[in-house]
Amino acid sequence: MAHVVTLADRLAIYAKSLRKNIDKTNELGEMDINALFVDISRAIDKRLWFLEAHLKTIA
């Protein structure tokens, strides 16, 4: 279970970094790169949601 908690923590950090990059590429007008970051962010957020939901069912 500790592994799942650690994985969720790391994914949360990664998701936060992705959101910063989305904002930065938006400011720079790099819409193609922005779209890539958005797609990756959605996938990571979905995986993070599943992990957090799993952790809540265990607690």
CHARMM-style PDB file with segment names, atoms N, HN, CA, C and O in Angstrom:
ATOM      1  N   MET     1       0.822  -1.193   0.000  1.00  0.00      PROA
ATOM      2  CA  MET     1       0.000   0.000   0.000  1.00  0.00      PROA
ATOM      3  C   MET     1       0.868   1.259   0.000  1.00  0.00      PROA
ATOM      4  O   MET     1       0.492   2.278  -0.581  1.00  0.00      PROA
ATOM      5  N   ALA     2       2.010   1.186   0.643  1.00  0.00      PROA
ATOM      6  HN  ALA     2       2.315   0.359   1.114  1.00  0.00      PROA
ATOM      7  CA  ALA     2       2.917   2.338   0.671  1.00  0.00      PROA
ATOM      8  C   ALA     2       3.345   2.719  -0.735  1.00  0.00      PROA
ATOM      9  O   ALA     2       3.553   3.894  -1.038  1.00  0.00      PROA
ATOM     10  N   HSD     3       3.476   1.713  -1.591  1.00  0.00      PROA
ATOM     11  HN  HSD     3       3.307   0.759  -1.346  1.00  0.00      PROA
ATOM     12  CA  HSD     3       3.858   1.970  -2.976  1.00  0.00      PROA
ATOM     13  C   HSD     3       2.773   2.795  -3.687  1.00  0.00      PROA
ATOM     14  O   HSD     3       3.096   3.715  -4.439  1.00  0.00      PROA
ATOM     15  N   VAL     4       1.520   2.481  -3.463  1.00  0.00      PROA
ATOM     16  HN  VAL     4       1.258   1.733  -2.853  1.00  0.00      PROA
ATOM     17  CA  VAL     4       0.412   3.198  -4.093  1.00  0.00      PROA
ATOM     18  C   VAL     4       0.362   4.645  -3.602  1.00  0.00      PROA
ATOM     19  O   VAL     4       0.122   5.560  -4.389  1.00  0.00      PROA
ATOM     20  N   VAL     5       0.587   4.850  -2.312  1.00  0.00      PROA
ATOM     21  HN  VAL     5       0.783   4.106  -1.672  1.00  0.00      PROA
ATOM     22  CA  VAL     5       0.610   6.202  -1.746  1.00  0.00      PROA
ATOM     23  C   VAL     5       1.742   7.010  -2.367  1.00  0.00      PROA
ATOM     24  O   VAL     5       1.548   8.164  -2.750  1.00  0.00      PROA
ATOM     25  N   THR     6       2.923   6.406  -2.466  1.00  0.00      PROA
ATOM     26  HN  THR     6       3.081   5.469  -2.155  1.00  0.00      PROA
ATOM     27  CA  THR     6       4.075   7.093  -3.062  1.00  0.00      PROA
ATOM     28  C   THR     6       3.823   7.416  -4.523  1.00  0.00      PROA
ATOM     29  O   THR     6       4.152   8.507  -4.987  1.00  0.00      PROA
ATOM     30  N   LEU     7       3.246   6.481  -5.240  1.00  0.00      PROA
ATOM     31  HN  LEU     7       2.979   5.594  -4.863  1.00  0.00      PROA
ATOM     32  CA  LEU     7       2.931   6.707  -6.650  1.00  0.00      PROA
ATOM     33  C   LEU     7       1.935   7.850  -6.814  1.00  0.00      PROA
ATOM     34  O   LEU     7       2.100   8.685  -7.703  1.00  0.00      PROA
ATOM     35  N   ALA     8       0.923   7.899  -5.985  1.00  0.00      PROA
ATOM     36  HN  ALA     8       0.789   7.220  -5.263  1.00  0.00      PROA
ATOM     37  CA  ALA     8      -0.057   8.982  -6.046  1.00  0.00      PROA
ATOM     38  C   ALA     8       0.595  10.321  -5.735  1.00  0.00      PROA
ATOM     39  O   ALA     8       0.294  11.322  -6.385  1.00  0.00      PROA
ATOM     40  N   ASP     9       1.477  10.350  -4.755  1.00  0.00      PROA
ATOM     41  HN  ASP     9       1.722   9.537  -4.226  1.00  0.00      PROA
ATOM     42  CA  ASP     9       2.183  11.588  -4.418  1.00  0.00      PROA
ATOM     43  C   ASP     9       3.027  12.080  -5.591  1.00  0.00      PROA
ATOM     44  O   ASP     9       3.031  13.271  -5.902  1.00  0.00      PROA
ATOM     45  N   ARG    10       3.731  11.175  -6.230  1.00  0.00      PROA
ATOM     46  HN  ARG    10       3.728  10.207  -5.977  1.00  0.00      PROA
ATOM     47  CA  ARG    10       4.598  11.560  -7.356  1.00  0.00      PROA
ATOM     48  C   ARG    10       3.771  12.002  -8.567  1.00  0.00      PROA
ATOM     49  O   ARG    10       4.139  12.945  -9.268  1.00  0.00      PROA
ATOM     50  N   LEU    11       2.662  11.320  -8.802  1.00  0.00      PROA
ATOM     51  HN  LEU    11       2.363  10.554  -8.233  1.00  0.00      PROA
ATOM     52  CA  LEU    11       1.801  11.732  -9.906  1.00  0.00      PROA
ATOM     53  C   LEU    11       1.198  13.107  -9.653  1.00  0.00      PROA
ATOM     54  O   LEU    11       1.015  13.881 -10.592  1.00  0.00      PROA
ATOM     55  N   ALA    12       0.889  13.419  -8.408  1.00  0.00      PROA
ATOM     56  HN  ALA    12       1.038  12.790  -7.645  1.00  0.00      PROA
ATOM     57  CA  ALA    12       0.353  14.738  -8.065  1.00  0.00      PROA
ATOM     58  C   ALA    12       1.390  15.822  -8.353  1.00  0.00      PROA
ATOM     59  O   ALA    12       1.047  16.885  -8.870  1.00  0.00      PROA
ATOM     60  N   ILE    13       2.643  15.560  -8.026  1.00  0.00      PROA
ATOM     61  HN  ILE    13       2.922  14.696  -7.606  1.00  0.00      PROA
ATOM     62  CA  ILE    13       3.719  16.513  -8.317  1.00  0.00      PROA
ATOM     63  C   ILE    13       3.863  16.695  -9.828  1.00  0.00      PROA
ATOM     64  O   ILE    13       3.993  17.819 -10.313  1.00  0.00      PROA
ATOM     65  N   TYR    14       3.839  15.594 -10.561  1.00  0.00      PROA
ATOM     66  HN  TYR    14       3.733  14.681 -10.167  1.00  0.00      PROA
ATOM     67  CA  TYR    14       3.944  15.639 -12.019  1.00  0.00      PROA
ATOM     68  C   TYR    14       2.767  16.403 -12.631  1.00  0.00      PROA
ATOM     69  O   TYR    14       2.959  17.197 -13.552  1.00  0.00      PROA
ATOM     70  N   ALA    15       1.562  16.171 -12.131  1.00  0.00      PROA
ATOM     71  HN  ALA    15       1.406  15.526 -11.383  1.00  0.00      PROA
ATOM     72  CA  ALA    15       0.371  16.854 -12.638  1.00  0.00      PROA
ATOM     73  C   ALA    15       0.470  18.362 -12.398  1.00  0.00      PROA
ATOM     74  O   ALA    15       0.094  19.158 -13.259  1.00  0.00      PROA
ATOM     75  N   LYS    16       0.973  18.745 -11.239  1.00  0.00      PROA
ATOM     76  HN  LYS    16       1.279  18.098 -10.540  1.00  0.00      PROA
ATOM     77  CA  LYS    16       1.144  20.171 -10.940  1.00  0.00      PROA
ATOM     78  C   LYS    16       2.143  20.805 -11.904  1.00  0.00      PROA
ATOM     79  O   LYS    16       1.935  21.922 -12.378  1.00  0.00      PROA
ATOM     80  N   SER    17       3.214  20.095 -12.186  1.00  0.00      PROA
ATOM     81  HN  SER    17       3.383  19.188 -11.801  1.00  0.00      PROA
ATOM     82  CA  SER    17       4.219  20.586 -13.137  1.00  0.00      PROA
ATOM     83  C   SER    17       3.623  20.732 -14.539  1.00  0.00      PROA
ATOM     84  O   SER    17       3.905  21.700 -15.245  1.00  0.00      PROA
ATOM     85  N   LEU    18       2.814  19.780 -14.925  1.00  0.00      PROA
ATOM     86  HN  LEU    18       2.584  18.994 -14.351  1.00  0.00      PROA
ATOM     87  CA  LEU    18       2.169  19.858 -16.233  1.00  0.00      PROA
ATOM     88  C   LEU    18       1.266  21.082 -16.331  1.00  0.00      PROA
ATOM     89  O   LEU    18       1.255  21.764 -17.355  1.00  0.00      PROA
ATOM     90  N   ARG    19       0.512  21.363 -15.278  1.00  0.00      PROA
ATOM     91  HN  ARG    19       0.520  20.808 -14.446  1.00  0.00      PROA
ATOM     92  CA  ARG    19      -0.373  22.535 -15.294  1.00  0.00      PROA
ATOM     93  C   ARG    19       0.412  23.831 -15.400  1.00  0.00      PROA
ATOM     94  O   ARG    19      -0.029  24.772 -16.062  1.00  0.00      PROA
ATOM     95  N   LYS    20       1.578  23.891 -14.752  1.00  0.00      PROA
ATOM     96  HN  LYS    20       1.936  23.127 -14.214  1.00  0.00      PROA
ATOM     97  CA  LYS    20       2.445  25.071 -14.889  1.00  0.00      PROA
ATOM     98  C   LYS    20       2.921  25.219 -16.331  1.00  0.00      PROA
ATOM     99  O   LYS    20       2.960  26.322 -16.875  1.00  0.00      PROA
ATOM    100  N   ASN    21       3.279  24.099 -16.935  1.00  0.00      PROA
ATOM    101  HN  ASN    21       3.247  23.202 -16.493  1.00  0.00      PROA
ATOM    102  CA  ASN    21       3.730  24.130 -18.323  1.00  0.00      PROA
ATOM    103  C   ASN    21       2.595  24.503 -19.274  1.00  0.00      PROA
ATOM    104  O   ASN    21       2.827  25.166 -20.285  1.00  0.00      PROA
ATOM    105  N   ILE    22       1.394  24.090 -18.962  1.00  0.00      PROA
ATOM    106  HN  ILE    22       1.205  23.552 -18.140  1.00  0.00      PROA
ATOM    107  CA  ILE    22       0.233  24.479 -19.774  1.00  0.00      PROA
ATOM    108  C   ILE    22       0.076  25.994 -19.725  1.00  0.00      PROA
ATOM    109  O   ILE    22      -0.116  26.635 -20.759  1.00  0.00      PROA
ATOM    110  N   ASP    23       0.157  26.562 -18.538  1.00  0.00      PROA
ATOM    111  HN  ASP    23       0.314  26.042 -17.699  1.00  0.00      PROA
ATOM    112  CA  ASP    23       0.043  28.015 -18.394  1.00  0.00      PROA
ATOM    113  C   ASP    23       1.168  28.734 -19.138  1.00  0.00      PROA
ATOM    114  O   ASP    23       0.925  29.721 -19.833  1.00  0.00      PROA
ATOM    115  N   LYS    24       2.399  28.238 -18.992  1.00  0.00      PROA
ATOM    116  HN  LYS    24       2.597  27.437 -18.428  1.00  0.00      PROA
ATOM    117  CA  LYS    24       3.550  28.879 -19.622  1.00  0.00      PROA
ATOM    118  C   LYS    24       3.462  28.828 -21.140  1.00  0.00      PROA
ATOM    119  O   LYS    24       3.711  29.834 -21.805  1.00  0.00      PROA
ATOM    120  N   THR    25       3.112  27.673 -21.698  1.00  0.00      PROA
ATOM    121  HN  THR    25       2.910  26.856 -21.158  1.00  0.00      PROA
ATOM    122  CA  THR    25       3.025  27.581 -23.157  1.00  0.00      PROA
ATOM    123  C   THR    25       1.861  28.412 -23.685  1.00  0.00      PROA
ATOM    124  O   THR    25       1.913  28.914 -24.807  1.00  0.00      PROA
ATOM    125  N   ASN    26       0.825  28.555 -22.889  1.00  0.00      PROA
ATOM    126  HN  ASN    26       0.783  28.146 -21.977  1.00  0.00      PROA
ATOM    127  CA  ASN    26      -0.292  29.411 -23.281  1.00  0.00      PROA
ATOM    128  C   ASN    26       0.166  30.867 -23.342  1.00  0.00      PROA
ATOM    129  O   ASN    26      -0.169  31.584 -24.285  1.00  0.00      PROA
ATOM    130  N   GLU    27       0.932  31.307 -22.338  1.00  0.00      PROA
ATOM    131  HN  GLU    27       1.204  30.725 -21.572  1.00  0.00      PROA
ATOM    132  CA  GLU    27       1.465  32.667 -22.318  1.00  0.00      PROA
ATOM    133  C   GLU    27       2.376  32.931 -23.515  1.00  0.00      PROA
ATOM    134  O   GLU    27       2.369  34.023 -24.083  1.00  0.00      PROA
ATOM    135  N   LEU    28       3.155  31.923 -23.889  1.00  0.00      PROA
ATOM    136  HN  LEU    28       3.161  31.036 -23.427  1.00  0.00      PROA
ATOM    137  CA  LEU    28       4.095  32.067 -24.996  1.00  0.00      PROA
ATOM    138  C   LEU    28       3.435  31.910 -26.368  1.00  0.00      PROA
ATOM    139  O   LEU    28       4.064  32.167 -27.394  1.00  0.00      PROA
ATOM    140  N   GLY    29       2.191  31.497 -26.383  1.00  0.00      PROA
ATOM    141  HN  GLY    29       1.680  31.288 -25.549  1.00  0.00      PROA
ATOM    142  CA  GLY    29       1.486  31.308 -27.648  1.00  0.00      PROA
ATOM    143  C   GLY    29       1.865  30.028 -28.371  1.00  0.00      PROA
ATOM    144  O   GLY    29       1.623  29.897 -29.571  1.00  0.00      PROA
ATOM    145  N   GLU    30       2.454  29.092 -27.658  1.00  0.00      PROA
ATOM    146  HN  GLU    30       2.651  29.199 -26.683  1.00  0.00      PROA
ATOM    147  CA  GLU    30       2.855  27.806 -28.234  1.00  0.00      PROA
ATOM    148  C   GLU    30       1.691  26.826 -28.119  1.00  0.00      PROA
ATOM    149  O   GLU    30       1.691  25.947 -27.256  1.00  0.00      PROA
ATOM    150  N   MET    31       0.718  26.983 -28.981  1.00  0.00      PROA
ATOM    151  HN  MET    31       0.719  27.696 -29.681  1.00  0.00      PROA
ATOM    152  CA  MET    31      -0.524  26.232 -28.837  1.00  0.00      PROA
ATOM    153  C   MET    31      -0.382  24.746 -29.178  1.00  0.00      PROA
ATOM    154  O   MET    31      -1.109  23.921 -28.625  1.00  0.00      PROA
ATOM    155  N   ASP    32       0.533  24.393 -30.070  1.00  0.00      PROA
ATOM    156  HN  ASP    32       1.124  25.063 -30.519  1.00  0.00      PROA
ATOM    157  CA  ASP    32       0.735  22.966 -30.368  1.00  0.00      PROA
ATOM    158  C   ASP    32       1.319  22.239 -29.155  1.00  0.00      PROA
ATOM    159  O   ASP    32       0.853  21.162 -28.782  1.00  0.00      PROA
ATOM    160  N   ILE    33       2.336  22.835 -28.551  1.00  0.00      PROA
ATOM    161  HN  ILE    33       2.715  23.709 -28.854  1.00  0.00      PROA
ATOM    162  CA  ILE    33       2.942  22.244 -27.357  1.00  0.00      PROA
ATOM    163  C   ILE    33       1.935  22.266 -26.209  1.00  0.00      PROA
ATOM    164  O   ILE    33       1.860  21.324 -25.421  1.00  0.00      PROA
ATOM    165  N   ASN    34       1.167  23.346 -26.122  1.00  0.00      PROA
ATOM    166  HN  ASN    34       1.228  24.112 -26.762  1.00  0.00      PROA
ATOM    167  CA  ASN    34       0.140  23.460 -25.100  1.00  0.00      PROA
ATOM    168  C   ASN    34      -0.851  22.308 -25.203  1.00  0.00      PROA
ATOM    169  O   ASN    34      -1.228  21.711 -24.195  1.00  0.00      PROA
ATOM    170  N   ALA    35      -1.265  22.003 -26.419  1.00  0.00      PROA
ATOM    171  HN  ALA    35      -0.958  22.488 -27.238  1.00  0.00      PROA
ATOM    172  CA  ALA    35      -2.220  20.906 -26.634  1.00  0.00      PROA
ATOM    173  C   ALA    35      -1.634  19.569 -26.182  1.00  0.00      PROA
ATOM    174  O   ALA    35      -2.346  18.735 -25.624  1.00  0.00      PROA
ATOM    175  N   LEU    36      -0.339  19.367 -26.423  1.00  0.00      PROA
ATOM    176  HN  LEU    36       0.239  20.045 -26.876  1.00  0.00      PROA
ATOM    177  CA  LEU    36       0.312  18.137 -25.964  1.00  0.00      PROA
ATOM    178  C   LEU    36       0.308  18.053 -24.437  1.00  0.00      PROA
ATOM    179  O   LEU    36      -0.004  17.010 -23.861  1.00  0.00      PROA
ATOM    180  N   PHE    37       0.658  19.165 -23.794  1.00  0.00      PROA
ATOM    181  HN  PHE    37       0.911  20.012 -24.261  1.00  0.00      PROA
ATOM    182  CA  PHE    37       0.641  19.184 -22.335  1.00  0.00      PROA
ATOM    183  C   PHE    37      -0.763  18.936 -21.789  1.00  0.00      PROA
ATOM    184  O   PHE    37      -0.923  18.240 -20.786  1.00  0.00      PROA
ATOM    185  N   VAL    38      -1.768  19.492 -22.433  1.00  0.00      PROA
ATOM    186  HN  VAL    38      -1.638  20.057 -23.247  1.00  0.00      PROA
ATOM    187  CA  VAL    38      -3.157  19.288 -21.991  1.00  0.00      PROA
ATOM    188  C   VAL    38      -3.533  17.809 -22.093  1.00  0.00      PROA
ATOM    189  O   VAL    38      -4.128  17.253 -21.170  1.00  0.00      PROA
ATOM    190  N   ASP    39      -3.187  17.180 -23.208  1.00  0.00      PROA
ATOM    191  HN  ASP    39      -2.704  17.632 -23.958  1.00  0.00      PROA
ATOM    192  CA  ASP    39      -3.503  15.752 -23.376  1.00  0.00      PROA
ATOM    193  C   ASP    39      -2.805  14.891 -22.326  1.00  0.00      PROA
ATOM    194  O   ASP    39      -3.414  13.995 -21.741  1.00  0.00      PROA
ATOM    195  N   ILE    40      -1.529  15.167 -22.093  1.00  0.00      PROA
ATOM    196  HN  ILE    40      -1.034  15.895 -22.568  1.00  0.00      PROA
ATOM    197  CA  ILE    40      -0.781  14.408 -21.092  1.00  0.00      PROA
ATOM    198  C   ILE    40      -1.375  14.649 -19.710  1.00  0.00      PROA
ATOM    199  O   ILE    40      -1.524  13.717 -18.919  1.00  0.00      PROA
ATOM    200  N   SER    41      -1.712  15.905 -19.424  1.00  0.00      PROA
ATOM    201  HN  SER    41      -1.591  16.662 -20.066  1.00  0.00      PROA
ATOM    202  CA  SER    41      -2.291  16.257 -18.128  1.00  0.00      PROA
ATOM    203  C   SER    41      -3.602  15.521 -17.884  1.00  0.00      PROA
ATOM    204  O   SER    41      -3.846  15.044 -16.776  1.00  0.00      PROA
ATOM    205  N   ARG    42      -4.432  15.426 -18.890  1.00  0.00      PROA
ATOM    206  HN  ARG    42      -4.234  15.814 -19.790  1.00  0.00      PROA
ATOM    207  CA  ARG    42      -5.705  14.704 -18.734  1.00  0.00      PROA
ATOM    208  C   ARG    42      -5.467  13.239 -18.392  1.00  0.00      PROA
ATOM    209  O   ARG    42      -6.140  12.678 -17.528  1.00  0.00      PROA
ATOM    210  N   ALA    43      -4.510  12.629 -19.072  1.00  0.00      PROA
ATOM    211  HN  ALA    43      -3.963  13.085 -19.774  1.00  0.00      PROA
ATOM    212  CA  ALA    43      -4.215  11.214 -18.818  1.00  0.00      PROA
ATOM    213  C   ALA    43      -3.673  11.020 -17.401  1.00  0.00      PROA
ATOM    214  O   ALA    43      -4.070  10.088 -16.703  1.00  0.00      PROA
ATOM    215  N   ILE    44      -2.772  11.896 -16.984  1.00  0.00      PROA
ATOM    216  HN  ILE    44      -2.449  12.654 -17.551  1.00  0.00      PROA
ATOM    217  CA  ILE    44      -2.193  11.780 -15.641  1.00  0.00      PROA
ATOM    218  C   ILE    44      -3.253  12.048 -14.578  1.00  0.00      PROA
ATOM    219  O   ILE    44      -3.313  11.344 -13.570  1.00  0.00      PROA
ATOM    220  N   ASP    45      -4.090  13.064 -14.798  1.00  0.00      PROA
ATOM    221  HN  ASP    45      -4.041  13.636 -15.617  1.00  0.00      PROA
ATOM    222  CA  ASP    45      -5.161  13.366 -13.836  1.00  0.00      PROA
ATOM    223  C   ASP    45      -6.111  12.186 -13.680  1.00  0.00      PROA
ATOM    224  O   ASP    45      -6.582  11.903 -12.579  1.00  0.00      PROA
ATOM    225  N   LYS    46      -6.388  11.505 -14.777  1.00  0.00      PROA
ATOM    226  HN  LYS    46      -6.005  11.735 -15.672  1.00  0.00      PROA
ATOM    227  CA  LYS    46      -7.275  10.341 -14.723  1.00  0.00      PROA
ATOM    228  C   LYS    46      -6.638   9.224 -13.897  1.00  0.00      PROA
ATOM    229  O   LYS    46      -7.295   8.615 -13.054  1.00  0.00      PROA
ATOM    230  N   ARG    47      -5.365   8.964 -14.143  1.00  0.00      PROA
ATOM    231  HN  ARG    47      -4.831   9.459 -14.829  1.00  0.00      PROA
ATOM    232  CA  ARG    47      -4.666   7.915 -13.391  1.00  0.00      PROA
ATOM    233  C   ARG    47      -4.572   8.282 -11.904  1.00  0.00      PROA
ATOM    234  O   ARG    47      -4.741   7.433 -11.030  1.00  0.00      PROA
ATOM    235  N   LEU    48      -4.302   9.553 -11.643  1.00  0.00      PROA
ATOM    236  HN  LEU    48      -4.164  10.243 -12.354  1.00  0.00      PROA
ATOM    237  CA  LEU    48      -4.230  10.016 -10.264  1.00  0.00      PROA
ATOM    238  C   LEU    48      -5.582   9.862  -9.568  1.00  0.00      PROA
ATOM    239  O   LEU    48      -5.650   9.470  -8.403  1.00  0.00      PROA
ATOM    240  N   TRP    49      -6.637  10.170 -10.282  1.00  0.00      PROA
ATOM    241  HN  TRP    49      -6.581  10.488 -11.229  1.00  0.00      PROA
ATOM    242  CA  TRP    49      -7.982  10.036  -9.720  1.00  0.00      PROA
ATOM    243  C   TRP    49      -8.252   8.581  -9.324  1.00  0.00      PROA
ATOM    244  O   TRP    49      -8.794   8.315  -8.252  1.00  0.00      PROA
ATOM    245  N   PHE    50      -7.871   7.644 -10.196  1.00  0.00      PROA
ATOM    246  HN  PHE    50      -7.430   7.860 -11.068  1.00  0.00      PROA
ATOM    247  CA  PHE    50      -8.063   6.224  -9.890  1.00  0.00      PROA
ATOM    248  C   PHE    50      -7.266   5.808  -8.657  1.00  0.00      PROA
ATOM    249  O   PHE    50      -7.778   5.096  -7.794  1.00  0.00      PROA
ATOM    250  N   LEU    51      -6.020   6.250  -8.576  1.00  0.00      PROA
ATOM    251  HN  LEU    51      -5.604   6.829  -9.277  1.00  0.00      PROA
ATOM    252  CA  LEU    51      -5.199   5.903  -7.417  1.00  0.00      PROA
ATOM    253  C   LEU    51      -5.787   6.474  -6.132  1.00  0.00      PROA
ATOM    254  O   LEU    51      -5.881   5.777  -5.122  1.00  0.00      PROA
ATOM    255  N   GLU    52      -6.183   7.746  -6.172  1.00  0.00      PROA
ATOM    256  HN  GLU    52      -6.107   8.313  -6.992  1.00  0.00      PROA
ATOM    257  CA  GLU    52      -6.745   8.370  -4.975  1.00  0.00      PROA
ATOM    258  C   GLU    52      -8.069   7.717  -4.575  1.00  0.00      PROA
ATOM    259  O   GLU    52      -8.343   7.551  -3.387  1.00  0.00      PROA
ATOM    260  N   ALA    53      -8.885   7.348  -5.553  1.00  0.00      PROA
ATOM    261  HN  ALA    53      -8.663   7.483  -6.519  1.00  0.00      PROA
ATOM    262  CA  ALA    53     -10.138   6.663  -5.254  1.00  0.00      PROA
ATOM    263  C   ALA    53      -9.866   5.306  -4.602  1.00  0.00      PROA
ATOM    264  O   ALA    53     -10.566   4.904  -3.673  1.00  0.00      PROA
ATOM    265  N   HSD    54      -8.847   4.608  -5.097  1.00  0.00      PROA
ATOM    266  HN  HSD    54      -8.278   4.935  -5.853  1.00  0.00      PROA
ATOM    267  CA  HSD    54      -8.472   3.318  -4.519  1.00  0.00      PROA
ATOM    268  C   HSD    54      -8.026   3.500  -3.068  1.00  0.00      PROA
ATOM    269  O   HSD    54      -8.391   2.712  -2.195  1.00  0.00      PROA
ATOM    270  N   LEU    55      -7.242   4.534  -2.822  1.00  0.00      PROA
ATOM    271  HN  LEU    55      -6.946   5.174  -3.531  1.00  0.00      PROA
ATOM    272  CA  LEU    55      -6.764   4.783  -1.467  1.00  0.00      PROA
ATOM    273  C   LEU    55      -7.907   5.117  -0.510  1.00  0.00      PROA
ATOM    274  O   LEU    55      -7.866   4.740   0.661  1.00  0.00      PROA
ATOM    275  N   LYS    56      -8.920   5.819  -0.999  1.00  0.00      PROA
ATOM    276  HN  LYS    56      -8.954   6.126  -1.950  1.00  0.00      PROA
ATOM    277  CA  LYS    56     -10.059   6.163  -0.154  1.00  0.00      PROA
ATOM    278  C   LYS    56     -10.892   4.927   0.211  1.00  0.00      PROA
ATOM    279  O   LYS    56     -11.456   4.861   1.303  1.00  0.00      PROA
ATOM    280  N   THR    57     -10.969   3.956  -0.693  1.00  0.00      PROA
ATOM    281  HN  THR    57     -10.510   4.010  -1.580  1.00  0.00      PROA
ATOM    282  CA  THR    57     -11.732   2.756  -0.396  1.00  0.00      PROA
ATOM    283  C   THR    57     -11.025   1.883   0.637  1.00  0.00      PROA
ATOM    284  O   THR    57     -11.666   1.125   1.364  1.00  0.00      PROA
ATOM    285  N   ILE    58      -9.726   1.995   0.692  1.00  0.00      PROA
ATOM    286  HN  ILE    58      -9.206   2.611   0.101  1.00  0.00      PROA
ATOM    287  CA  ILE    58      -8.933   1.199   1.635  1.00  0.00      PROA
ATOM    288  C   ILE    58      -9.000   1.831   3.037  1.00  0.00      PROA
ATOM    289  O   ILE    58      -9.043   1.121   4.042  1.00  0.00      PROA
ATOM    290  N   ALA    59      -9.008   3.165   3.089  1.00  0.00      PROA
ATOM    291  HN  ALA    59      -8.973   3.741   2.273  1.00  0.00      PROA
ATOM    292  CA  ALA    59      -8.939   3.870   4.391  1.00  0.00      PROA
ATOM    293  C   ALA    59     -10.151   3.713   5.223  1.00  0.00      PROA
ATOM    294  OT1 ALA    59     -10.215   4.252   6.328  1.00  0.00      PROA
TER     295      ALA     59
END
